[in-house]
Amino acid sequence: MARGTPMRHDDPTLQKCRALLQALYGARLHGVVLYGSCARGTEETESDIDLMVLLEGPVDGAQEIRRIWEVLYPLQLESAHLLSVMPVDVALYNRGEYALYRQAKAEGVAL
């Protein structure tokens, strides 16, 4: 990733993440949003790739993170960047009750 250039939604790593999450969750997956420095084009060499995983709720964060990492771990081993995933109830995301959700909606890139 070149600094100043937002990560593209068609980046191969992102597309693999999206496909693996779709296979895991099926219709429960409402979307995946790239947010943070990679979405803004302000990432540094050590920046992680922040992904918000929008799920039909309710969402048990700890349980969902375990499920997600079971499928994403092999991809993480191939990636030069740390993948950081946050499972979120899509209804809470859409209401924008938290600043992080509003920021992801404003600056994020839907995959």
Biopython code that builds the backbone (N, CA, C, O; Angstrom):
import numpy as np
from Bio.PDB.StructureBuilder import StructureBuilder

atoms = [
    (1, "MET", "N", (0.848, -1.177, 0.000)),
    (1, "MET", "CA", (0.000, 0.000, 0.000)),
    (1, "MET", "C", (0.887, 1.233, 0.000)),
    (1, "MET", "O", (1.802, 1.353, 0.815)),
    (2, "ALA", "N", (0.617, 2.122, -0.896)),
    (2, "ALA", "CA", (1.363, 3.377, -0.932)),
    (2, "ALA", "C", (0.696, 4.384, -0.013)),
    (2, "ALA", "O", (-0.524, 4.551, -0.019)),
    (3, "ARG", "N", (1.526, 5.052, 0.780)),
    (3, "ARG", "CA", (0.986, 6.053, 1.703)),
    (3, "ARG", "C", (0.254, 7.126, 0.912)),
    (3, "ARG", "O", (0.727, 7.566, -0.136)),
    (4, "GLY", "N", (-0.900, 7.546, 1.416)),
    (4, "GLY", "CA", (-1.699, 8.572, 0.762)),
    (4, "GLY", "C", (-2.714, 8.019, -0.215)),
    (4, "GLY", "O", (-3.575, 8.751, -0.703)),
    (5, "THR", "N", (-2.619, 6.732, -0.506)),
    (5, "THR", "CA", (-3.565, 6.092, -1.411)),
    (5, "THR", "C", (-4.407, 5.118, -0.604)),
    (5, "THR", "O", (-3.875, 4.148, -0.064)),
    (6, "PRO", "N", (-5.714, 5.357, -0.511)),
    (6, "PRO", "CA", (-6.557, 4.426, 0.247)),
    (6, "PRO", "C", (-6.482, 3.020, -0.343)),
    (6, "PRO", "O", (-6.357, 2.852, -1.556)),
    (7, "MET", "N", (-6.557, 2.037, 0.508)),
    (7, "MET", "CA", (-6.571, 0.647, 0.070)),
    (7, "MET", "C", (-7.823, 0.435, -0.770)),
    (7, "MET", "O", (-8.913, 0.861, -0.388)),
    (8, "ARG", "N", (-7.668, -0.212, -1.892)),
    (8, "ARG", "CA", (-8.804, -0.413, -2.802)),
    (8, "ARG", "C", (-9.678, -1.581, -2.339)),
    (8, "ARG", "O", (-9.198, -2.565, -1.776)),
    (9, "HIS", "N", (-10.974, -1.430, -2.597)),
    (9, "HIS", "CA", (-11.909, -2.485, -2.197)),
    (9, "HIS", "C", (-11.645, -3.790, -2.929)),
    (9, "HIS", "O", (-12.055, -4.855, -2.466)),
    (10, "ASP", "N", (-10.957, -3.719, -4.083)),
    (10, "ASP", "CA", (-10.677, -4.933, -4.846)),
    (10, "ASP", "C", (-9.284, -5.508, -4.559)),
    (10, "ASP", "O", (-8.806, -6.367, -5.300)),
    (11, "ASP", "N", (-8.634, -5.038, -3.492)),
    (11, "ASP", "CA", (-7.357, -5.596, -3.065)),
    (11, "ASP", "C", (-7.537, -7.098, -2.834)),
    (11, "ASP", "O", (-8.513, -7.500, -2.200)),
    (12, "PRO", "N", (-6.624, -7.938, -3.331)),
    (12, "PRO", "CA", (-6.797, -9.392, -3.198)),
    (12, "PRO", "C", (-6.967, -9.880, -1.759)),
    (12, "PRO", "O", (-7.784, -10.764, -1.502)),
    (13, "THR", "N", (-6.209, -9.319, -0.822)),
    (13, "THR", "CA", (-6.353, -9.737, 0.577)),
    (13, "THR", "C", (-7.743, -9.407, 1.089)),
    (13, "THR", "O", (-8.367, -10.224, 1.766)),
    (14, "LEU", "N", (-8.231, -8.220, 0.772)),
    (14, "LEU", "CA", (-9.570, -7.824, 1.218)),
    (14, "LEU", "C", (-10.645, -8.692, 0.585)),
    (14, "LEU", "O", (-11.616, -9.064, 1.246)),
    (15, "GLN", "N", (-10.478, -9.015, -0.684)),
    (15, "GLN", "CA", (-11.466, -9.850, -1.359)),
    (15, "GLN", "C", (-11.484, -11.264, -0.776)),
    (15, "GLN", "O", (-12.548, -11.872, -0.655)),
    (16, "LYS", "N", (-10.312, -11.786, -0.417)),
    (16, "LYS", "CA", (-10.263, -13.108, 0.229)),
    (16, "LYS", "C", (-10.950, -13.060, 1.590)),
    (16, "LYS", "O", (-11.691, -13.975, 1.950)),
    (17, "CYS", "N", (-10.700, -11.988, 2.345)),
    (17, "CYS", "CA", (-11.372, -11.827, 3.648)),
    (17, "CYS", "C", (-12.879, -11.839, 3.457)),
    (17, "CYS", "O", (-13.598, -12.551, 4.159)),
    (18, "ARG", "N", (-13.347, -11.053, 2.512)),
    (18, "ARG", "CA", (-14.789, -10.938, 2.255)),
    (18, "ARG", "C", (-15.378, -12.300, 1.889)),
    (18, "ARG", "O", (-16.434, -12.681, 2.392)),
    (19, "ALA", "N", (-14.695, -13.022, 1.020)),
    (19, "ALA", "CA", (-15.193, -14.331, 0.588)),
    (19, "ALA", "C", (-15.225, -15.329, 1.748)),
    (19, "ALA", "O", (-16.187, -16.083, 1.891)),
    (20, "LEU", "N", (-14.189, -15.334, 2.566)),
    (20, "LEU", "CA", (-14.152, -16.248, 3.714)),
    (20, "LEU", "C", (-15.246, -15.916, 4.725)),
    (20, "LEU", "O", (-15.874, -16.816, 5.283)),
    (21, "LEU", "N", (-15.471, -14.631, 4.959)),
    (21, "LEU", "CA", (-16.524, -14.220, 5.892)),
    (21, "LEU", "C", (-17.907, -14.542, 5.337)),
    (21, "LEU", "O", (-18.802, -14.926, 6.089)),
    (22, "GLN", "N", (-18.089, -14.387, 4.026)),
    (22, "GLN", "CA", (-19.368, -14.733, 3.403)),
    (22, "GLN", "C", (-19.641, -16.227, 3.543)),
    (22, "GLN", "O", (-20.765, -16.636, 3.832)),
    (23, "ALA", "N", (-18.603, -17.040, 3.336)),
    (23, "ALA", "CA", (-18.763, -18.489, 3.482)),
    (23, "ALA", "C", (-19.087, -18.859, 4.926)),
    (23, "ALA", "O", (-19.872, -19.776, 5.169)),
    (24, "LEU", "N", (-18.496, -18.160, 5.876)),
    (24, "LEU", "CA", (-18.731, -18.438, 7.293)),
    (24, "LEU", "C", (-20.143, -18.052, 7.717)),
    (24, "LEU", "O", (-20.820, -18.826, 8.393)),
    (25, "TYR", "N", (-20.588, -16.869, 7.329)),
    (25, "TYR", "CA", (-21.836, -16.315, 7.863)),
    (25, "TYR", "C", (-23.036, -16.396, 6.925)),
    (25, "TYR", "O", (-24.172, -16.303, 7.391)),
    (26, "GLY", "N", (-22.833, -16.561, 5.654)),
    (26, "GLY", "CA", (-23.954, -16.615, 4.726)),
    (26, "GLY", "C", (-24.815, -15.370, 4.805)),
    (26, "GLY", "O", (-24.306, -14.249, 4.792)),
    (27, "ALA", "N", (-26.137, -15.574, 4.889)),
    (27, "ALA", "CA", (-27.085, -14.454, 4.894)),
    (27, "ALA", "C", (-26.964, -13.577, 6.137)),
    (27, "ALA", "O", (-27.455, -12.447, 6.142)),
    (28, "ARG", "N", (-26.328, -14.072, 7.175)),
    (28, "ARG", "CA", (-26.170, -13.270, 8.396)),
    (28, "ARG", "C", (-25.192, -12.105, 8.186)),
    (28, "ARG", "O", (-25.245, -11.114, 8.914)),
    (29, "LEU", "N", (-24.308, -12.223, 7.200)),
    (29, "LEU", "CA", (-23.336, -11.169, 6.912)),
    (29, "LEU", "C", (-24.000, -10.075, 6.083)),
    (29, "LEU", "O", (-24.478, -10.321, 4.976)),
    (30, "HIS", "N", (-24.022, -8.867, 6.635)),
    (30, "HIS", "CA", (-24.613, -7.726, 5.931)),
    (30, "HIS", "C", (-23.569, -6.854, 5.267)),
    (30, "HIS", "O", (-23.916, -5.966, 4.489)),
    (31, "GLY", "N", (-22.310, -7.082, 5.553)),
    (31, "GLY", "CA", (-21.258, -6.322, 4.903)),
    (31, "GLY", "C", (-19.961, -6.367, 5.684)),
    (31, "GLY", "O", (-19.915, -6.766, 6.848)),
    (32, "VAL", "N", (-18.912, -5.943, 5.002)),
    (32, "VAL", "CA", (-17.590, -5.798, 5.610)),
    (32, "VAL", "C", (-17.102, -4.412, 5.222)),
    (32, "VAL", "O", (-17.125, -4.045, 4.047)),
    (33, "VAL", "N", (-16.661, -3.645, 6.212)),
    (33, "VAL", "CA", (-16.220, -2.275, 5.976)),
    (33, "VAL", "C", (-14.755, -2.149, 6.373)),
    (33, "VAL", "O", (-14.381, -2.440, 7.509)),
    (34, "LEU", "N", (-13.932, -1.713, 5.426)),
    (34, "LEU", "CA", (-12.554, -1.340, 5.719)),
    (34, "LEU", "C", (-12.605, 0.062, 6.300)),
    (34, "LEU", "O", (-13.178, 0.964, 5.689)),
    (35, "TYR", "N", (-12.015, 0.259, 7.475)),
    (35, "TYR", "CA", (-12.031, 1.583, 8.091)),
    (35, "TYR", "C", (-10.647, 1.879, 8.648)),
    (35, "TYR", "O", (-9.760, 1.027, 8.599)),
    (36, "GLY", "N", (-10.461, 3.059, 9.168)),
    (36, "GLY", "CA", (-9.179, 3.426, 9.755)),
    (36, "GLY", "C", (-8.193, 3.930, 8.720)),
    (36, "GLY", "O", (-8.575, 4.392, 7.645)),
    (37, "SER", "N", (-6.918, 3.832, 9.064)),
    (37, "SER", "CA", (-5.874, 4.448, 8.245)),
    (37, "SER", "C", (-5.800, 3.874, 6.832)),
    (37, "SER", "O", (-5.520, 4.621, 5.894)),
    (38, "CYS", "N", (-6.039, 2.588, 6.648)),
    (38, "CYS", "CA", (-5.983, 2.007, 5.301)),
    (38, "CYS", "C", (-7.108, 2.534, 4.416)),
    (38, "CYS", "O", (-6.921, 2.696, 3.210)),
    (39, "ALA", "N", (-8.252, 2.796, 4.991)),
    (39, "ALA", "CA", (-9.371, 3.354, 4.227)),
    (39, "ALA", "C", (-9.111, 4.818, 3.877)),
    (39, "ALA", "O", (-9.514, 5.291, 2.815)),
    (40, "ARG", "N", (-8.435, 5.529, 4.780)),
    (40, "ARG", "CA", (-8.156, 6.957, 4.565)),
    (40, "ARG", "C", (-6.914, 7.210, 3.722)),
    (40, "ARG", "O", (-6.730, 8.311, 3.203)),
    (41, "GLY", "N", (-6.058, 6.196, 3.582)),
    (41, "GLY", "CA", (-4.801, 6.393, 2.870)),
    (41, "GLY", "C", (-3.725, 7.014, 3.736)),
    (41, "GLY", "O", (-2.779, 7.608, 3.219)),
    (42, "THR", "N", (-3.856, 6.883, 5.062)),
    (42, "THR", "CA", (-2.872, 7.462, 5.982)),
    (42, "THR", "C", (-2.084, 6.387, 6.724)),
    (42, "THR", "O", (-1.446, 6.676, 7.737)),
    (43, "GLU", "N", (-2.123, 5.162, 6.234)),
    (43, "GLU", "CA", (-1.455, 4.071, 6.936)),
    (43, "GLU", "C", (0.062, 4.215, 6.876)),
    (43, "GLU", "O", (0.623, 4.830, 5.969)),
    (44, "GLU", "N", (0.688, 3.629, 7.869)),
    (44, "GLU", "CA", (2.146, 3.548, 7.963)),
    (44, "GLU", "C", (2.543, 2.101, 7.677)),
    (44, "GLU", "O", (1.683, 1.236, 7.513)),
    (45, "THR", "N", (3.825, 1.850, 7.620)),
    (45, "THR", "CA", (4.323, 0.501, 7.342)),
    (45, "THR", "C", (3.750, -0.529, 8.308)),
    (45, "THR", "O", (3.423, -1.647, 7.908)),
    (46, "GLU", "N", (3.630, -0.156, 9.570)),
    (46, "GLU", "CA", (3.176, -1.087, 10.599)),
    (46, "GLU", "C", (1.661, -1.043, 10.847)),
    (46, "GLU", "O", (1.175, -1.688, 11.776)),
    (47, "SER", "N", (0.923, -0.304, 10.044)),
    (47, "SER", "CA", (-0.528, -0.191, 10.254)),
    (47, "SER", "C", (-1.221, -1.528, 10.044)),
    (47, "SER", "O", (-0.802, -2.341, 9.220)),
    (48, "ASP", "N", (-2.288, -1.737, 10.803)),
    (48, "ASP", "CA", (-3.091, -2.933, 10.598)),
    (48, "ASP", "C", (-4.223, -2.612, 9.629)),
    (48, "ASP", "O", (-4.486, -1.453, 9.310)),
    (49, "ILE", "N", (-4.877, -3.663, 9.174)),
    (49, "ILE", "CA", (-6.031, -3.535, 8.287)),
    (49, "ILE", "C", (-7.267, -3.717, 9.159)),
    (49, "ILE", "O", (-7.547, -4.821, 9.627)),
    (50, "ASP", "N", (-8.006, -2.630, 9.374)),
    (50, "ASP", "CA", (-9.185, -2.646, 10.244)),
    (50, "ASP", "C", (-10.424, -3.014, 9.440)),
    (50, "ASP", "O", (-10.758, -2.353, 8.456)),
    (51, "LEU", "N", (-11.096, -4.068, 9.865)),
    (51, "LEU", "CA", (-12.313, -4.525, 9.197)),
    (51, "LEU", "C", (-13.457, -4.610, 10.198)),
    (51, "LEU", "O", (-13.327, -5.234, 11.251)),
    (52, "MET", "N", (-14.569, -3.982, 9.863)),
    (52, "MET", "CA", (-15.782, -4.077, 10.658)),
    (52, "MET", "C", (-16.692, -5.081, 9.945)),
    (52, "MET", "O", (-17.041, -4.896, 8.778)),
    (53, "VAL", "N", (-17.067, -6.132, 10.652)),
    (53, "VAL", "CA", (-17.882, -7.208, 10.094)),
    (53, "VAL", "C", (-19.311, -6.990, 10.578)),
    (53, "VAL", "O", (-19.600, -7.150, 11.764)),
    (54, "LEU", "N", (-20.198, -6.628, 9.663)),
    (54, "LEU", "CA", (-21.578, -6.282, 10.008)),
    (54, "LEU", "C", (-22.455, -7.527, 9.949)),
    (54, "LEU", "O", (-22.650, -8.123, 8.890)),
    (55, "LEU", "N", (-22.980, -7.904, 11.113)),
    (55, "LEU", "CA", (-23.747, -9.140, 11.245)),
    (55, "LEU", "C", (-25.160, -8.873, 11.737)),
    (55, "LEU", "O", (-25.413, -7.933, 12.490)),
    (56, "GLU", "N", (-26.066, -9.721, 11.291)),
    (56, "GLU", "CA", (-27.406, -9.730, 11.870)),
    (56, "GLU", "C", (-27.243, -10.151, 13.322)),
    (56, "GLU", "O", (-26.651, -11.192, 13.606)),
    (57, "GLY", "N", (-27.768, -9.343, 14.247)),
    (57, "GLY", "CA", (-27.536, -9.546, 15.681)),
    (57, "GLY", "C", (-28.423, -10.605, 16.282)),
    (57, "GLY", "O", (-29.232, -11.217, 15.585)),
    (58, "PRO", "N", (-28.278, -10.823, 17.563)),
    (58, "PRO", "CA", (-27.294, -10.202, 18.452)),
    (58, "PRO", "C", (-25.894, -10.754, 18.197)),
    (58, "PRO", "O", (-25.729, -11.865, 17.693)),
    (59, "VAL", "N", (-24.890, -9.952, 18.555)),
    (59, "VAL", "CA", (-23.498, -10.314, 18.314)),
    (59, "VAL", "C", (-22.778, -10.474, 19.653)),
    (59, "VAL", "O", (-22.714, -9.538, 20.450)),
    (60, "ASP", "N", (-22.245, -11.659, 19.884)),
    (60, "ASP", "CA", (-21.379, -11.918, 21.037)),
    (60, "ASP", "C", (-19.954, -11.724, 20.521)),
    (60, "ASP", "O", (-19.405, -12.601, 19.854)),
    (61, "GLY", "N", (-19.361, -10.576, 20.833)),
    (61, "GLY", "CA", (-18.073, -10.199, 20.266)),
    (61, "GLY", "C", (-16.990, -11.243, 20.415)),
    (61, "GLY", "O", (-16.317, -11.578, 19.440)),
    (62, "ALA", "N", (-16.808, -11.765, 21.619)),
    (62, "ALA", "CA", (-15.744, -12.742, 21.861)),
    (62, "ALA", "C", (-15.967, -14.019, 21.050)),
    (62, "ALA", "O", (-15.033, -14.553, 20.451)),
    (63, "GLN", "N", (-17.202, -14.499, 21.035)),
    (63, "GLN", "CA", (-17.513, -15.721, 20.285)),
    (63, "GLN", "C", (-17.303, -15.505, 18.792)),
    (63, "GLN", "O", (-16.735, -16.359, 18.111)),
    (64, "GLU", "N", (-17.760, -14.368, 18.284)),
    (64, "GLU", "CA", (-17.631, -14.105, 16.849)),
    (64, "GLU", "C", (-16.175, -13.910, 16.450)),
    (64, "GLU", "O", (-15.776, -14.350, 15.372)),
    (65, "ILE", "N", (-15.375, -13.265, 17.286)),
    (65, "ILE", "CA", (-13.955, -13.097, 16.967)),
    (65, "ILE", "C", (-13.279, -14.459, 16.861)),
    (65, "ILE", "O", (-12.467, -14.676, 15.961)),
    (66, "ARG", "N", (-13.600, -15.377, 17.765)),
    (66, "ARG", "CA", (-13.034, -16.733, 17.682)),
    (66, "ARG", "C", (-13.433, -17.405, 16.369)),
    (66, "ARG", "O", (-12.596, -18.008, 15.697)),
    (67, "ARG", "N", (-14.703, -17.300, 16.007)),
    (67, "ARG", "CA", (-15.177, -17.919, 14.762)),
    (67, "ARG", "C", (-14.476, -17.312, 13.554)),
    (67, "ARG", "O", (-14.045, -18.024, 12.647)),
    (68, "ILE", "N", (-14.369, -15.982, 13.556)),
    (68, "ILE", "CA", (-13.737, -15.288, 12.433)),
    (68, "ILE", "C", (-12.276, -15.702, 12.297)),
    (68, "ILE", "O", (-11.805, -15.973, 11.192)),
    (69, "TRP", "N", (-11.555, -15.752, 13.424)),
    (69, "TRP", "CA", (-10.130, -16.083, 13.342)),
    (69, "TRP", "C", (-9.887, -17.522, 12.926)),
    (69, "TRP", "O", (-8.829, -17.831, 12.377)),
    (70, "GLU", "N", (-10.836, -18.401, 13.172)),
    (70, "GLU", "CA", (-10.676, -19.775, 12.693)),
    (70, "GLU", "C", (-10.578, -19.807, 11.171)),
    (70, "GLU", "O", (-9.850, -20.633, 10.621)),
    (71, "VAL", "N", (-11.294, -18.927, 10.484)),
    (71, "VAL", "CA", (-11.258, -18.923, 9.021)),
    (71, "VAL", "C", (-10.229, -17.947, 8.451)),
    (71, "VAL", "O", (-9.702, -18.185, 7.365)),
    (72, "LEU", "N", (-9.932, -16.856, 9.155)),
    (72, "LEU", "CA", (-8.995, -15.861, 8.620)),
    (72, "LEU", "C", (-7.531, -16.131, 8.969)),
    (72, "LEU", "O", (-6.638, -15.550, 8.352)),
    (73, "TYR", "N", (-7.272, -16.991, 9.933)),
    (73, "TYR", "CA", (-5.896, -17.211, 10.377)),
    (73, "TYR", "C", (-4.953, -17.609, 9.237)),
    (73, "TYR", "O", (-3.862, -17.044, 9.148)),
    (74, "PRO", "N", (-5.315, -18.547, 8.368)),
    (74, "PRO", "CA", (-4.397, -18.880, 7.266)),
    (74, "PRO", "C", (-4.095, -17.669, 6.371)),
    (74, "PRO", "O", (-2.967, -17.509, 5.906)),
    (75, "LEU", "N", (-5.082, -16.834, 6.134)),
    (75, "LEU", "CA", (-4.868, -15.627, 5.339)),
    (75, "LEU", "C", (-3.950, -14.657, 6.075)),
    (75, "LEU", "O", (-3.109, -14.007, 5.454)),
    (76, "GLN", "N", (-4.103, -14.555, 7.386)),
    (76, "GLN", "CA", (-3.237, -13.681, 8.180)),
    (76, "GLN", "C", (-1.775, -14.093, 8.035)),
    (76, "GLN", "O", (-0.892, -13.236, 7.983)),
    (77, "LEU", "N", (-1.519, -15.381, 7.971)),
    (77, "LEU", "CA", (-0.147, -15.866, 7.837)),
    (77, "LEU", "C", (0.487, -15.430, 6.519)),
    (77, "LEU", "O", (1.710, -15.314, 6.432)),
    (78, "GLU", "N", (-0.329, -15.189, 5.496)),
    (78, "GLU", "CA", (0.163, -14.772, 4.181)),
    (78, "GLU", "C", (0.288, -13.257, 4.053)),
    (78, "GLU", "O", (0.972, -12.773, 3.151)),
    (79, "SER", "N", (-0.353, -12.508, 4.929)),
    (79, "SER", "CA", (-0.441, -11.054, 4.790)),
    (79, "SER", "C", (0.730, -10.350, 5.465)),
    (79, "SER", "O", (1.209, -10.780, 6.514)),
    (80, "ALA", "N", (1.179, -9.267, 4.850)),
    (80, "ALA", "CA", (2.235, -8.435, 5.436)),
    (80, "ALA", "C", (1.683, -7.524, 6.524)),
    (80, "ALA", "O", (2.450, -6.943, 7.291)),
    (81, "HIS", "N", (0.365, -7.391, 6.599)),
    (81, "HIS", "CA", (-0.278, -6.501, 7.568)),
    (81, "HIS", "C", (-1.159, -7.301, 8.523)),
    (81, "HIS", "O", (-1.756, -8.308, 8.143)),
    (82, "LEU", "N", (-1.228, -6.842, 9.751)),
    (82, "LEU", "CA", (-2.099, -7.458, 10.742)),
    (82, "LEU", "C", (-3.552, -7.176, 10.383)),
    (82, "LEU", "O", (-3.916, -6.034, 10.104)),
    (83, "LEU", "N", (-4.375, -8.206, 10.390)),
    (83, "LEU", "CA", (-5.810, -8.044, 10.174)),
    (83, "LEU", "C", (-6.471, -7.827, 11.530)),
    (83, "LEU", "O", (-6.268, -8.612, 12.457)),
    (84, "SER", "N", (-7.246, -6.783, 11.644)),
    (84, "SER", "CA", (-7.959, -6.469, 12.879)),
    (84, "SER", "C", (-9.447, -6.470, 12.560)),
    (84, "SER", "O", (-9.918, -5.635, 11.788)),
    (85, "VAL", "N", (-10.191, -7.406, 13.153)),
    (85, "VAL", "CA", (-11.612, -7.534, 12.835)),
    (85, "VAL", "C", (-12.474, -7.176, 14.036)),
    (85, "VAL", "O", (-12.143, -7.492, 15.178)),
    (86, "MET", "N", (-13.587, -6.509, 13.750)),
    (86, "MET", "CA", (-14.535, -6.138, 14.788)),
    (86, "MET", "C", (-15.934, -6.552, 14.337)),
    (86, "MET", "O", (-16.507, -5.918, 13.452)),
    (87, "PRO", "N", (-16.494, -7.615, 14.938)),
    (87, "PRO", "CA", (-17.867, -7.989, 14.613)),
    (87, "PRO", "C", (-18.839, -7.013, 15.274)),
    (87, "PRO", "O", (-18.695, -6.678, 16.450)),
    (88, "VAL", "N", (-19.832, -6.559, 14.498)),
    (88, "VAL", "CA", (-20.757, -5.527, 14.958)),
    (88, "VAL", "C", (-22.173, -5.897, 14.534)),
    (88, "VAL", "O", (-22.389, -6.379, 13.422)),
    (89, "ASP", "N", (-23.123, -5.673, 15.415)),
    (89, "ASP", "CA", (-24.542, -5.830, 15.081)),
    (89, "ASP", "C", (-24.901, -4.752, 14.060)),
    (89, "ASP", "O", (-24.740, -3.562, 14.333)),
    (90, "VAL", "N", (-25.384, -5.159, 12.894)),
    (90, "VAL", "CA", (-25.662, -4.211, 11.815)),
    (90, "VAL", "C", (-26.691, -3.158, 12.221)),
    (90, "VAL", "O", (-26.629, -2.028, 11.738)),
    (91, "ALA", "N", (-27.631, -3.502, 13.092)),
    (91, "ALA", "CA", (-28.628, -2.523, 13.539)),
    (91, "ALA", "C", (-27.967, -1.416, 14.355)),
    (91, "ALA", "O", (-28.302, -0.243, 14.189)),
    (92, "LEU", "N", (-27.034, -1.773, 15.233)),
    (92, "LEU", "CA", (-26.304, -0.761, 16.009)),
    (92, "LEU", "C", (-25.443, 0.101, 15.095)),
    (92, "LEU", "O", (-25.362, 1.316, 15.276)),
    (93, "TYR", "N", (-24.813, -0.516, 14.133)),
    (93, "TYR", "CA", (-23.987, 0.220, 13.172)),
    (93, "TYR", "C", (-24.836, 1.241, 12.414)),
    (93, "TYR", "O", (-24.451, 2.403, 12.277)),
    (94, "ASN", "N", (-25.987, 0.798, 11.928)),
    (94, "ASN", "CA", (-26.847, 1.692, 11.148)),
    (94, "ASN", "C", (-27.393, 2.849, 11.970)),
    (94, "ASN", "O", (-27.617, 3.937, 11.441)),
    (95, "ARG", "N", (-27.609, 2.619, 13.265)),
    (95, "ARG", "CA", (-28.077, 3.711, 14.128)),
    (95, "ARG", "C", (-26.973, 4.714, 14.426)),
    (95, "ARG", "O", (-27.258, 5.857, 14.783)),
    (96, "GLY", "N", (-25.727, 4.308, 14.284)),
    (96, "GLY", "CA", (-24.595, 5.207, 14.491)),
    (96, "GLY", "C", (-24.483, 5.750, 15.898)),
    (96, "GLY", "O", (-24.099, 6.903, 16.094)),
    (97, "GLU", "N", (-24.817, 4.922, 16.885)),
    (97, "GLU", "CA", (-24.810, 5.377, 18.272)),
    (97, "GLU", "C", (-23.403, 5.582, 18.825)),
    (97, "GLU", "O", (-23.229, 6.299, 19.810)),
    (98, "TYR", "N", (-22.412, 4.973, 18.216)),
    (98, "TYR", "CA", (-21.037, 5.088, 18.701)),
    (98, "TYR", "C", (-20.196, 5.847, 17.679)),
    (98, "TYR", "O", (-20.387, 5.703, 16.472)),
    (99, "ALA", "N", (-19.268, 6.651, 18.177)),
    (99, "ALA", "CA", (-18.423, 7.463, 17.299)),
    (99, "ALA", "C", (-17.658, 6.598, 16.295)),
    (99, "ALA", "O", (-17.514, 6.983, 15.134)),
    (100, "LEU", "N", (-17.174, 5.450, 16.726)),
    (100, "LEU", "CA", (-16.428, 4.581, 15.823)),
    (100, "LEU", "C", (-17.296, 4.130, 14.652)),
    (100, "LEU", "O", (-16.820, 4.067, 13.518)),
    (101, "TYR", "N", (-18.556, 3.819, 14.913)),
    (101, "TYR", "CA", (-19.462, 3.408, 13.841)),
    (101, "TYR", "C", (-19.713, 4.565, 12.884)),
    (101, "TYR", "O", (-19.724, 4.375, 11.667)),
    (102, "ARG", "N", (-19.913, 5.758, 13.423)),
    (102, "ARG", "CA", (-20.132, 6.931, 12.564)),
    (102, "ARG", "C", (-18.900, 7.208, 11.707)),
    (102, "ARG", "O", (-19.020, 7.543, 10.529)),
    (103, "GLN", "N", (-17.727, 7.068, 12.297)),
    (103, "GLN", "CA", (-16.490, 7.288, 11.554)),
    (103, "GLN", "C", (-16.338, 6.246, 10.445)),
    (103, "GLN", "O", (-15.964, 6.587, 9.323)),
    (104, "ALA", "N", (-16.621, 4.993, 10.748)),
    (104, "ALA", "CA", (-16.527, 3.934, 9.743)),
    (104, "ALA", "C", (-17.519, 4.178, 8.608)),
    (104, "ALA", "O", (-17.198, 3.946, 7.442)),
    (105, "LYS", "N", (-18.721, 4.646, 8.944)),
    (105, "LYS", "CA", (-19.713, 4.941, 7.905)),
    (105, "LYS", "C", (-19.257, 6.097, 7.031)),
    (105, "LYS", "O", (-19.478, 6.085, 5.820)),
    (106, "ALA", "N", (-18.621, 7.099, 7.637)),
    (106, "ALA", "CA", (-18.203, 8.294, 6.898)),
    (106, "ALA", "C", (-16.950, 8.054, 6.055)),
    (106, "ALA", "O", (-16.868, 8.525, 4.921)),
    (107, "GLU", "N", (-15.982, 7.331, 6.597)),
    (107, "GLU", "CA", (-14.687, 7.190, 5.942)),
    (107, "GLU", "C", (-14.415, 5.794, 5.400)),
    (107, "GLU", "O", (-13.465, 5.594, 4.642)),
    (108, "GLY", "N", (-15.231, 4.841, 5.780)),
    (108, "GLY", "CA", (-14.957, 3.457, 5.432)),
    (108, "GLY", "C", (-15.203, 3.126, 3.974)),
    (108, "GLY", "O", (-15.837, 3.877, 3.233)),
    (109, "VAL", "N", (-14.675, 1.970, 3.592)),
    (109, "VAL", "CA", (-14.824, 1.450, 2.241)),
    (109, "VAL", "C", (-15.551, 0.117, 2.348)),
    (109, "VAL", "O", (-15.047, -0.822, 2.965)),
    (110, "ALA", "N", (-16.732, 0.033, 1.747)),
    (110, "ALA", "CA", (-17.495, -1.217, 1.766)),
    (110, "ALA", "C", (-16.830, -2.233, 0.844)),
    (110, "ALA", "O", (-16.446, -1.912, -0.281)),
    (111, "LEU", "N", (-16.702, -3.452, 1.335)),
    (111, "LEU", "CA", (-16.101, -4.516, 0.526)),
    (111, "LEU", "C", (-17.176, -5.393, -0.072)),
    (111, "LEU", "O", (-16.868, -6.347, -0.787)),
]
sb = StructureBuilder()
sb.init_structure("model")
sb.init_model(0)
sb.init_chain("A")
sb.init_seg("    ")
for serial, (resi, resn, name, xyz) in enumerate(atoms, 1):
    if name == "N":
        sb.init_residue(resn, " ", resi, " ")
    sb.init_atom(name, np.array(xyz, "f"), 0.0, 1.0, " ", f" {name:<3s}", serial, name[0])
structure = sb.get_structure()
